[in-house]
Amino acid sequence: MLPKIRRTRELISKHGLELWLQVDGGVSASTIERCADAGADVFVAGSAVYGANDPAEAVRALRTQADGATAKASWACNH
């Protein structure tokens, strides 16, 4: 899916749009940074959160990873 995310982000940028690109499914601590690097800026993490021993901490950790990855992404915009 990462190539599809990259291509979608390229099209968004090419047309000068400011859109959120969401990834839903398979988002976890081991994949969220790769998704962000590919161009996603909204993440839906189900089992990574609800399957965790501490769901609240899982959300905090994923947000921290996502914020860090999206902040340094070349495609990042201000929405």
ZATOR-191189 format. One record per residue (C-alpha): residue number from 0; x, z, y. Coordinates in steps of 0.5 Angstrom, whole numbers, plus 500, padded with zeros to 3 digits. Example, Ala and Ser with C-alpha at 12.3 -4.5 7.8 and 13.67 -1.06 7.14 Angstrom:
<lumtis>
   n   X   Z   Y
   0 525 516 491
   1 527 514 498
</lumtis>
This chain:
<lumtis>
   n   X   Z   Y
   0 500 500 500
   1 506 501 505
   2 507 494 506
   3 499 493 508
   4 500 499 513
   5 506 496 516
   6 503 489 516
   7 496 492 519
   8 501 496 525
   9 504 489 526
  10 498 486 528
  11 495 492 532
  12 501 492 536
  13 501 484 536
  14 495 484 540
  15 496 490 544
  16 491 494 541
  17 491 502 541
  18 488 504 535
  19 489 509 530
  20 491 507 523
  21 488 512 517
  22 491 513 510
  23 486 516 505
  24 488 517 498
  25 495 519 495
  26 497 523 502
  27 502 529 500
  28 508 532 502
  29 512 527 499
  30 508 521 502
  31 506 523 509
  32 513 521 512
  33 513 514 509
  34 506 513 511
  35 507 515 518
  36 514 510 518
  37 510 504 516
  38 505 505 521
  39 499 510 520
  40 498 516 525
  41 491 519 521
  42 492 522 514
  43 487 524 509
  44 490 529 504
  45 485 532 499
  46 488 534 493
  47 495 536 497
  48 491 541 501
  49 485 543 496
  50 490 543 490
  51 495 548 494
  52 496 555 493
  53 495 556 500
  54 491 550 503
  55 491 553 510
  56 499 553 509
  57 499 546 506
  58 495 543 512
  59 500 546 517
  60 506 543 513
  61 503 536 513
  62 501 536 520
  63 508 538 522
  64 511 533 517
  65 506 528 520
  66 507 530 528
  67 515 529 527
  68 514 522 523
  69 509 519 528
  70 513 522 534
  71 519 518 532
  72 516 512 530
  73 517 505 534
  74 510 504 534
  75 508 510 537
  76 503 510 542
  77 499 515 547
  78 492 516 544
</lumtis>
